[in-house]
Amino acid sequence: MFAVCVQMSIAYFFAAGSKLNEPFLSGAILADFLQDGFLYEKVPGFAWLSQMPQVMVLGVGSVLLEYFLMVGLWLKRLRTYAICLGLGFHGSIVLCLPWGALPGITAFSLMMAGIYLLYGSWEKKPGAGGAGYTRS
């Protein structure tokens, strides 16, 4: 369990790092994805989100969020916030990407959501007998 969580944090590190480039941070890549996404024509006002400077904020915000998730999921004090933000993040990706990407990204998002449940499962539980550690 611990190794899977380490691997997920490493994935967030590299995912955020791979987005540290001008096309992503400027919002150009996200604008293309959002304009091809299935919510673009179905939700009134959604087109507003795919324009500058909104996509720039989304680009920078997604990089910052991935770095936060990389660390926040490990800290008991921040874990609940990190899980909620992570679920929202992956859910919004599923809702905003083009139809062709949905099967793969949906499976990936569900897998990430499942891994969130592992974080902290090895921590000492109050009142536990024996060594005080639980195995999930």
PEHURA-V377293 format. One record per helix or strand. SS is the DSSP state (H for helix, E for strand). FROM is the first residue (numbers start at 1). TO is the last residue. Records with the same first field share a line. If there is no record, write none. Layout:
BEGIN
SS: FROM-TO ; FROM-TO
END
This chain:
BEGIN
H: 2-18 ; 22-25 ; 28-36 ; 46-50 ; 54-72 ; 76-96 ; 99-116
E: 124-124 ; 133-133
END
